Amino acid sequence: MRALQRFAGSLGTGLCIAAAAIGESSCGSSQATAPKSPPPPPPPPTPRAASIVVSGRVERNSTVLVQLDDTLGAPVTSQVTWQVSPASDATLSAASPGADSVLLLRDTVIALTARALVGSDSLIVTRSLTVPRPPRIGFDGAQSGLNTSIYTISLDGGELTRVTSGTGVDTRPTEFGGTVVYVSTMSGGRALFSVPVTGGSGVEIAGTGTSVDEPAFSPNGKRLAYVNTTSLPRVWIANPNGSGAARMSAADSGSGDQGNFTAAIEHRPSWSPKGNQIAYMSTRSGPAAIFTAPVAGAAGSATEVVGGSGLGNNVEPAWSPDGTELAFSSDRAGPTDVYVQVLSTGTVTRLTTVGNVGQPAWLPDGRLLFTQTTNGASALLWLDPSAPAVVHSISTGLMTAEHPAAAP
């Protein structure tokens, strides 16, 4: 009996030793696992310098929101007073607790100062803010007693400058590297001319003929697309000096051609950001539709991307700066408005709902220019596609303003 007890005790001890070897022993109170300690609390936020946060587009005649963040990065929502210097360069107005809106009146450098009481701490924070001039655009316009000429203007209506002042009618500007190419009647027909953006006498571009329209610089400035209107309007490409002018063959009829190409017309060439494709309007499939074509493509390689049965007339394509979308004008819903289509999905969004608008053109920062015609006179406008309900007017002071074009 005692031998049996000694055997059992020996067996139990062995099992405990074996269990302990794999970390699972629970034999005896001395072998119990100690309770785990709770994890340490997270470290407190690291204090940092209080700062002024500016939200919105910073440029002359825009409104931004300013907010003071405390030393832990949290917005200060009470007992904040704001000051701007020089006071004549901006206007402050309360926007929300602790925040102010600031109308930036001039392209200059201003100082924003926030004063606040946070607990028992008094904060005084100053931030310097550089306010640039808005983007400059080109367009053609007319004023009383003068021919239609090429002008430039800042997006907020400042710095209106007449670029051409010849005896012809000058329209359809496109700009690259400080040179503006446009269509003029100065030599009799409708020929391409060039002039420095700072103004001067226009010089005719030989080699492209005297029946042309709608020039467009390529993104690198090394090529010009335009419409040759000698017979039916068709897209051509040339060097900026007019040499090498040739039909864009990809838009020609090919084995996969759609519809009646023989009587089709084409308008409004627009380069892709990479410069390897051109979007344009064509009537080759019936109603006006938008096609894209590889610049060096074979005949018949153009593809219809905007249009189709029951979608009305789709014209005036403009390739977005990132290459993902085409803006265009369409009467698919009745009045002519501006739309955008995502090229990868075909998703179409209507941006304007006022009617009688068109001539879309992108700014490099993603804003969109267009025109609206009222009682026979056109005016310039712009919007941000991310907030299309807010439409901004560009006051030119002219009788009419058309064909906006952004400088690259």
C-alpha positions, 0 to 999 in steps of 0.5 A, a space after each residue: 500500500 505504501 509502495 502504491 502511494 509512493 508511486 502515485 506521488 512520484 507520478 503526480 510530481 512528474 506530471 507537474 514537472 512535465 506541464 511546467 516544461 511546456 508552460 501550463 503547470 497548475 499543480 499546487 498553489 505555488 505553481 499558480 499563474 500570477 495575474 497579468 498587469 494592466 497595460 500602461 496608459 497611453 502617453 499624454 499628447 505631446 505639447 506643440 506650438 499653438 498654430 493658425 490653420 488656414 482653410 480654403 483657396 489662398 489668392 486675391 479676392 478669395 475668402 478663407 477660414 482661419 482657426 486657432 489650434 492650441 498646443 495640443 492641436 485642438 481648435 480653440 472655440 472661444 475667447 479668440 480675437 483676430 487681427 490682420 496687418 496691414 488692415 487694408 489688405 484683408 477684411 475679417 468677419 466672424 464665421 463660427 466660434 473661435 474662427 473668422 473668415 478673411 477676404 483677401 483683398 490684395 496680392 501681397 503678404 499679410 500677417 494674421 494674429 490670434 489672441 486667446 485665453 486657454 484656461 489660465 494661459 494667454 496665447 498670442 500667435 502670428 502667421 505670415 500669409 502670402 496671397 498670390 494673384 489669381 491665374 491669368 487667362 486669355 479670351 477674345 472680346 469686343 468693346 465699343 468702337 474697337 474690333 474684337 481683340 485678344 485680351 488677358 485678365 486675372 480670374 478675379 477681373 484684375 489686370 485686364 490687358 488688350 494684347 492685339 490691336 490690329 485692324 482685323 478681327 482677332 479670336 480664339 487664343 491659345 497660349 504657351 511660353 509667353 506666345 499667343 496664337 490666334 485667328 485673325 482676319 487681318 490678312 483677308 481670310 482667317 489665318 493663324 497669327 502669333 504675338 507675345 502675351 505682353 502685346 505687340 504686332 501680330 505675325 502671320 503663321 505661314 503654311 496653315 492657310 487662310 481658312 483656319 479656326 480653333 488653334 490649340 497648343 500641345 502641352 509641350 508647346 511643340 505642336 499646334 492642332 487647329 481646324 482647317 475650314 478650306 472645305 469641310 472643317 477637319 482637324 489638322 496638326 502643324 508645328 508652331 511656325 506653320 511647317 509640317 501642316 498635315 491632316 490628323 490621319 486618325 480622324 480619317 475614315 478607316 475599316 472600322 469607321 462609324 457612320 457617314 464620314 464623307 459629309 462629317 465636320 469636326 471642331 474644337 481639338 483638345 490635347 490630352 495632358 500627355 500630348 498623345 491624343 486629341 479629343 474633338 467633335 465630329 458628326 461622323 456618327 450622326 449627331 455631334 459626338 466627341 471622339 478621341 484619336 491617337 495623334 500618330 494613329 492610323 486612319 479609322 483609329 478614332 473612338 467615340 467617347 461621348 454621345 450616342 442615341 438620345 443624348 443630343 449634341 455633344 460639342 466643345 471637348 476640353 481635356 482635364 489637367 489630370 487626363 481622367 475627364 472630358 468637359 463638354 457642352 451638351 443639349 441632352 437635357 434641353 438647354 445647352 449646359 456644361 458636363 464632365 465625363 469620367 473616361 474610365 467609367 463613362 459616368 457623366 455629371 452635369 455641372 451647370 443648369 442655367 442654360 446657354 453656356 458653353 466653351 469649357 476650358 480647364 485651369 491647371 488647378 482643376 477649375 473650369 472656365 466657361 461662357 454664358 450668353 444673355 441677350 446676344 452677349 457672352 460673359 466669362 464665368 468659372 466654377 470648381 467642379 467639386 462645388 459646381 453650384 457656386 458660379 463665379 463671374 469674371 467682370 471684364 467691362 467689355 460688351 462681350 467676352 468669349 473663348 476663354 483659354 488658360 495659360 499653362 
